[in-house]
Amino acid sequence: MGMRCQPTDLNRGYVGLVLAVVACLVAACSTSTPQSGIAVPTSTFEPGPSASYRGLVIRGALVRDGQCVRLIADEGSMIAGTLDILWPRGSTAKVTLSGEIEVIAQDGEALGVTGTRVQVTGGAASAESRSSCTGPDRSQIEVETIEAVS
């Protein structure tokens, strides 16, 4: 006498399969994916051989403030306090899996990420267009170059 498959055994198999599929779907939905397409305030500055570098150098920390990236200048900087950053024209940003904001140049190069220390060269400027990430009560710096520092 061989073993016969009972209808209840088949039902248990289907229920197990359905539960496994649901568990996979729930796990996939709960995994965070980077949010892209965050607008950042930009300037009219475009890097290149004909660019006008103004030479203002500020060291500090890039910090996330909501959907904005700000620079908290080190003590003794030429411009002190919290600064709004005007990124080169065409820059965009995304939120990383760790929750930081990464700013990306028009050519795809990463310019900066919140939570890091940087040295910015540039000059005081005004935004190319209105942004919720700029305000009249904060100084603004137009990024010409930016690099990570320790």
Rosetta blueprint (number, residue, H / E / L):
1 M L
2 G L
3 M L
4 R L
5 C L
6 Q L
7 P H
8 T H
9 D H
10 L H
11 N H
12 R H
13 G H
14 Y H
15 V H
16 G H
17 L H
18 V H
19 L H
20 A H
21 V H
22 V H
23 A H
24 C H
25 L H
26 V H
27 A H
28 A H
29 C H
30 S H
31 T L
32 S L
33 T L
34 P L
35 Q E
36 S E
37 G E
38 I E
39 A L
40 V L
41 P L
42 T E
43 S L
44 T L
45 F L
46 E L
47 P L
48 G L
49 P L
50 S L
51 A L
52 S L
53 Y L
54 R L
55 G L
56 L E
57 V E
58 I E
59 R E
60 G E
61 A E
62 L E
63 V E
64 R E
65 D E
66 G L
67 Q L
68 C E
69 V E
70 R E
71 L E
72 I E
73 A E
74 D L
75 E L
76 G L
77 S L
78 M L
79 I L
80 A L
81 G L
82 T E
83 L E
84 D E
85 I E
86 L E
87 W E
88 P L
89 R L
90 G L
91 S L
92 T E
93 A E
94 K E
95 V E
96 T L
97 L L
98 S L
99 G L
100 E L
101 I E
102 E E
103 V E
104 I E
105 A L
106 Q L
107 D L
108 G L
109 E L
110 A E
111 L E
112 G E
113 V E
114 T L
115 G L
116 T L
117 R E
118 V E
119 Q E
120 V E
121 T E
122 G E
123 G E
124 A E
125 A L
126 S L
127 A L
128 E L
129 S L
130 R L
131 S L
132 S L
133 C L
134 T L
135 G L
136 P L
137 D L
138 R L
139 S E
140 Q E
141 I E
142 E E
143 V E
144 E E
145 T E
146 I E
147 E E
148 A E
149 V L
150 S L
